[in-house]
Amino acid sequence: MTPLRRQRDEHRDHITWASVDALDPKCVADVLPGLDVLISGFQSGNAAKNFADTVRRSIADPTVYATATRAPLKALQSHPRTRLAVIGGAGSLINPTVCEEC
């Protein structure tokens, strides 16, 4: 498994982390060879400082979600055996014992 992410220095067995522009179908397609599953957890506020910043970034350009949806679908056209899983909603889960800024 090769999760696509912007920043991660974490080791997990059977997972290889890769950096990619999730809005560019060619960048996504370049990492697809050999993958069984592409997991998309895109959220425009991933680089946010706190929950309020996440909300601000998320509504600043609503078209980014459509672009982030089209990019992996277009990339997967050349890899029909690769499955796509889309996850989301974690940004709305706030645990004040973990995040004092939230």
GUFI-42547 format. One line per 10 residues: their letters; for each residue y negated, z negated, x negated of N, C-alpha, C, O. Coordinates in Angstrom, 1 decimal, m for minus. Layout:
A	Y Z X Y Z X Y Z X Y Z X  ...
***
This chain:
MTPLRRQRDE	1.2 0.0 m0.9 0.0 0.0 0.0 m1.2 0.0 m0.9 m1.3 m0.7 m1.9  m2.2 0.8 m0.6 m3.5 0.8 m1.3 m4.6 0.6 m0.4 m5.1 1.6 0.3  m5.1 m0.6 m0.2 m6.2 m0.9 0.7 m7.5 m0.2 0.1 m7.7 m0.3 m1.2  m8.3 0.3 0.9 m9.6 0.9 0.4 m10.6 m0.1 0.6 m10.8 m0.7 1.7  m11.4 m0.4 m0.4 m12.3 m1.5 m0.3 m13.5 m1.2 m1.3 m13.4 m0.4 m2.1  m14.5 m2.0 m1.1 m15.7 m1.9 m2.0 m15.6 m2.8 m3.1 m15.8 m2.5 m4.3  m15.3 m4.1 m2.9 m15.2 m5.1 m4.0 m14.0 m6.0 m3.7 m13.9 m6.6 m2.6  m13.1 m6.1 m4.6 m12.0 m7.0 m4.5 m11.3 m7.2 m5.8 m10.9 m6.2 m6.4  m11.2 m8.4 m6.3 m10.5 m8.7 m7.5 m9.3 m9.6 m7.2 m9.3 m10.8 m7.7  m8.4 m9.2 m6.4 m7.4 m10.0 m5.9 m6.0 m9.3 m6.2 m6.0 m8.0 m6.0
HRDHITWASV	m5.0 m10.0 m6.5 m3.7 m9.4 m6.8 m2.8 m9.8 m5.6 m2.7 m11.0 m5.3  m2.1 m8.8 m5.1 m1.0 m9.1 m4.1 0.1 m8.1 m4.4 m0.1 m7.0 m4.8  1.4 m8.6 m4.3 2.5 m7.8 m4.5 2.6 m6.6 m3.5 2.2 m6.8 m2.4  2.9 m5.5 m4.1 3.1 m4.2 m3.3 1.8 m3.7 m2.7 1.9 m2.8 m1.8  0.7 m4.1 m3.2 m0.6 m3.6 m2.8 m1.4 m3.2 m4.0 m1.5 m4.0 m5.0  m2.0 m2.1 m4.0 m2.9 m1.6 m5.0 m4.2 m1.4 m4.4 m4.4 m0.6 m3.5  m5.2 m2.1 m4.9 m6.6 m2.0 m4.3 m7.3 m0.7 m4.9 m7.0 m0.4 m6.1  m8.1 m0.1 m4.1 m8.8 1.1 m4.6 m10.2 1.1 m3.9 m10.4 0.7 m2.8  m11.2 1.6 m4.7 m12.5 1.7 m4.2 m12.7 3.1 m3.7 m12.3 4.1 m4.4  m13.3 3.3 m2.6 m13.5 4.6 m2.0 m14.8 4.6 m1.1 m15.1 3.6 m0.5
DALDPKCVAD	m15.4 5.8 m1.0 m16.5 5.9 0.0 m15.8 6.2 1.3 m15.3 7.3 1.6  m15.8 5.2 2.2 m15.0 5.2 3.5 m15.7 6.2 4.4 m15.1 6.5 5.5  m16.9 6.7 4.1 m17.6 7.6 5.0 m17.4 9.1 4.6 m17.9 10.0 5.3  m16.7 9.3 3.5 m16.5 10.6 2.9 m15.0 11.0 3.0 m14.2 10.5 2.4  m14.7 12.0 3.9 m13.3 12.4 4.1 m12.6 12.8 2.8 m11.4 12.5 2.7  m13.3 13.5 1.9 m12.6 13.9 0.7 m12.3 12.7 m0.2 m11.2 12.7 m0.8  m13.1 11.7 m0.2 m12.8 10.5 m1.0 m11.6 9.8 m0.4 m10.8 9.3 m1.2  m11.6 9.7 0.9 m10.4 9.1 1.5 m9.1 9.9 1.3 m8.1 9.4 1.0  m9.2 11.2 1.4 m8.1 12.1 1.2 m7.5 12.0 m0.2 m6.3 12.1 m0.4  m8.4 11.8 m1.2 m8.0 11.7 m2.6 m7.1 10.5 m2.9 m6.3 10.6 m3.8
VLPGLDVLIS	m7.1 9.5 m2.1 m6.3 8.3 m2.3 m5.0 8.3 m1.4 m4.2 7.4 m1.5  m4.9 9.3 m0.5 m3.8 9.3 0.4 m2.4 9.6 m0.1 m1.4 9.1 0.4  m2.3 10.5 m1.2 m1.0 10.8 m1.6 m0.2 9.5 m2.0 m0.6 8.7 m2.8  1.0 9.5 m1.4 1.9 8.3 m1.7 1.8 7.2 m0.8 2.6 6.2 m0.8  0.8 7.2 0.1 0.6 6.1 1.0 1.5 6.3 2.3 1.6 7.4 2.8  2.0 5.2 2.8 2.7 5.2 4.1 1.7 4.9 5.2 1.8 5.5 6.3  0.8 4.0 4.9 m0.2 3.6 5.9 m1.6 3.4 5.3 m1.7 2.9 4.2  m2.6 4.0 6.0 m4.0 3.7 5.7 m4.5 2.7 6.7 m4.4 3.0 7.9  m5.0 1.6 6.2 m5.6 0.6 7.0 m7.1 0.6 6.9 m7.7 0.4 5.8  m7.8 0.8 8.0 m9.2 0.9 8.1 m9.8 m0.4 8.7 m9.5 m0.7 9.8
GFQSGNAAKN	m10.5 m1.1 7.9 m11.2 m2.3 8.4 m12.7 m2.2 8.2 m13.4 m3.2 7.9  m13.2 m1.0 8.4 m14.6 m0.7 8.1 m15.5 m1.6 9.0 m15.2 m1.8 10.2  m16.6 m2.1 8.4 m17.6 m2.8 9.2 m18.8 m2.7 8.3 m18.8 m3.1 7.2  m19.9 m2.2 8.9 m21.1 m1.8 8.1 m21.8 m3.1 7.5 m22.6 m2.9 6.6  m21.4 m4.2 7.9 m22.0 m5.4 7.3 m21.2 m6.1 6.3 m21.4 m7.3 6.0  m20.2 m5.4 5.7 m19.3 m6.0 4.7 m20.0 m6.6 3.5 m19.5 m7.5 2.9  m21.2 m6.1 3.1 m22.0 m6.6 2.0 m23.0 m7.6 2.4 m23.9 m8.0 1.6  m22.9 m8.0 3.6 m23.9 m8.9 4.2 m23.9 m10.3 3.5 m22.8 m10.8 3.0  m25.0 m11.0 3.5 m25.1 m12.3 3.0 m24.7 m13.4 3.9 m24.2 m14.5 3.5  m24.8 m13.2 5.2 m24.5 m14.1 6.2 m24.3 m13.4 7.6 m24.4 m12.2 7.6
FADTVRRSIA	m23.9 m14.1 8.6 m23.6 m13.5 9.9 m24.8 m12.8 10.4 m24.7 m11.7 11.0  m26.0 m13.3 10.3 m27.2 m12.7 10.9 m27.4 m11.3 10.1 m27.8 m10.3 10.8  m27.2 m11.3 8.8 m27.4 m10.1 8.1 m26.3 m9.1 8.5 m26.6 m7.9 8.5  m25.1 m9.5 8.8 m24.0 m8.6 9.3 m24.5 m7.9 10.5 m24.3 m6.7 10.7  m25.0 m8.7 11.5 m25.5 m8.1 12.7 m26.6 m7.1 12.5 m26.6 m6.0 13.1  m27.5 m7.5 11.6 m28.7 m6.6 11.3 m28.2 m5.3 10.7 m28.6 m4.2 11.2  m27.2 m5.3 9.8 m26.7 m4.1 9.2 m25.9 m3.3 10.2 m25.9 m2.1 10.1  m25.2 m4.0 11.0 m24.3 m3.3 12.0 m25.1 m2.5 13.0 m24.6 m1.4 13.4  m26.3 m2.9 13.4 m27.1 m2.2 14.4 m28.1 m1.3 13.8 m28.8 m0.6 14.5  m28.3 m1.4 12.5 m29.4 m0.6 11.8 m29.1 0.9 12.0 m30.0 1.7 12.2
DPTVYATATR	m27.9 1.3 11.9 m27.5 2.7 12.0 m26.2 2.8 12.8 m25.1 2.8 12.2  m26.3 2.9 14.1 m25.1 2.9 14.9 m24.2 4.2 14.7 m23.0 4.2 15.0  m24.7 5.3 14.1 m23.9 6.5 13.9 m22.9 6.3 12.8 m22.0 7.0 12.6  m23.1 5.2 11.9 m22.2 5.0 10.8 m20.8 4.7 11.3 m19.8 5.0 10.6  m20.7 4.1 12.5 m19.3 3.8 13.0 m18.6 5.1 13.4 m17.4 5.2 13.1  m19.3 6.1 13.9 m18.7 7.4 14.3 m18.3 8.1 13.0 m17.2 8.7 12.9  m19.1 8.0 12.0 m18.8 8.7 10.7 m17.6 8.0 10.1 m16.7 8.6 9.5  m17.5 6.7 10.1 m16.4 5.9 9.5 m15.1 6.1 10.3 m14.0 5.9 9.8  m15.2 6.6 11.5 m14.0 6.9 12.3 m13.5 8.3 12.0 m12.3 8.6 11.9  m14.5 9.2 11.9 m14.1 10.6 11.7 m13.6 10.8 10.3 m12.7 11.7 10.1
APLKALQSHP	m14.1 10.1 9.3 m13.7 10.4 7.9 m12.2 10.2 7.6 m11.5 11.1 7.1  m11.6 9.1 8.0 m10.1 9.0 7.8 m9.3 9.9 8.7 m8.3 10.4 8.2  m9.8 10.2 9.9 m9.0 11.2 10.7 m9.0 12.6 10.1 m8.0 13.2 10.1  m10.2 13.0 9.6 m10.2 14.3 8.9 m9.4 14.3 7.7 m8.6 15.2 7.4  m9.4 13.2 6.9 m8.6 13.1 5.7 m7.1 13.1 6.0 m6.4 13.7 5.2  m6.7 12.5 7.0 m5.3 12.5 7.4 m4.8 13.8 7.9 m3.5 13.9 8.0  m5.6 14.7 8.2 m5.1 16.0 8.7 m4.3 16.7 7.6 m3.4 17.5 7.9  m4.6 16.4 6.3 m3.8 17.0 5.2 m2.6 16.1 4.8 m1.9 16.5 3.9  m2.4 15.0 5.5 m1.3 14.1 5.2 m0.8 13.6 6.5 m0.9 12.4 6.9  m0.1 14.5 7.3 0.4 14.1 8.6 1.4 13.0 8.7 1.6 12.4 9.8
RTRLAVIGGA	2.0 12.7 7.6 3.0 11.6 7.7 2.4 10.2 7.4 3.1 9.2 7.6  1.2 10.2 7.0 0.5 8.9 6.7 0.0 8.3 8.0 m0.7 9.0 8.7  0.3 7.1 8.3 m0.1 6.5 9.5 m1.5 5.8 9.3 m1.8 5.5 8.2  m2.2 5.6 10.4 m3.5 5.0 10.4 m3.5 3.8 11.2 m3.1 3.8 12.4  m3.9 2.7 10.7 m4.1 1.4 11.4 m5.5 1.0 11.3 m6.1 1.0 10.2  m6.2 0.7 12.4 m7.6 0.3 12.4 m7.6 m1.1 12.9 m7.1 m1.5 14.0  m8.3 m2.0 12.1 m8.5 m3.4 12.4 m9.9 m3.7 12.5 m10.8 m3.0 12.0  m10.3 m4.7 13.3 m11.7 m5.1 13.4 m11.9 m6.4 14.1 m10.9 m7.0 14.7  m13.1 m6.9 14.2 m13.4 m8.1 14.9 m13.5 m9.3 14.1 m14.0 m10.3 14.6  m13.1 m9.3 12.9 m13.1 m10.5 12.1 m14.5 m11.0 11.8 m14.7 m12.2 11.6
GSLINPTVCE	m15.5 m10.1 11.8 m16.9 m10.5 11.6 m17.4 m11.4 12.7 m18.4 m12.1 12.5  m16.8 m11.4 13.8 m17.2 m12.2 15.0 m16.6 m13.6 15.0 m16.9 m14.4 15.9  m15.6 m13.8 14.1 m14.9 m15.1 14.1 m15.6 m16.0 13.1 m15.6 m15.7 11.9  m16.2 m17.0 13.6 m17.0 m17.9 12.8 m16.3 m19.3 12.7 m16.0 m19.8 13.7  m16.1 m19.7 11.5 m15.5 m21.1 11.2 m16.6 m21.8 10.4 m16.7 m21.7 9.2  m17.4 m22.7 11.1 m18.4 m23.4 10.4 m17.9 m24.3 9.2 m18.7 m24.7 8.4  m16.6 m24.7 9.3 m16.1 m25.5 8.2 m15.9 m24.7 6.9 m15.8 m25.2 5.8  m15.9 m23.3 7.1 m15.7 m22.4 5.9 m17.0 m21.8 5.5 m17.3 m21.6 4.3  m17.9 m21.5 6.5 m19.1 m20.8 6.3 m20.3 m21.6 6.8 m20.6 m21.6 8.0  m21.0 m22.3 5.9 m22.1 m23.2 6.4 m23.3 m22.3 6.8 m24.1 m22.8 7.6
EC	m23.4 m21.1 6.3 m24.5 m20.2 6.6 m24.4 m19.6 7.9 m25.4 m19.1 8.4  m23.2 m19.6 8.5 m23.0 m18.8 9.7 m23.6 m19.4 10.9 m23.5 m18.9 12.0
***
